């Protein structure tokens, strides 16, 4: 949990975003990365 909080706060600070938006952006990026790695169908 602490690592996730640190990642979100760091992302928010780098991109000047609210924490909720930063968390959503990180989640979408992770899903997109997994999609590319696994080659999931659309």
Secondary structure, 3 states (H helix, E strand, C coil): CHHHHHHHHHHHHHHCCCHHHHHHHHHHHHHHHHHHHHCCCC
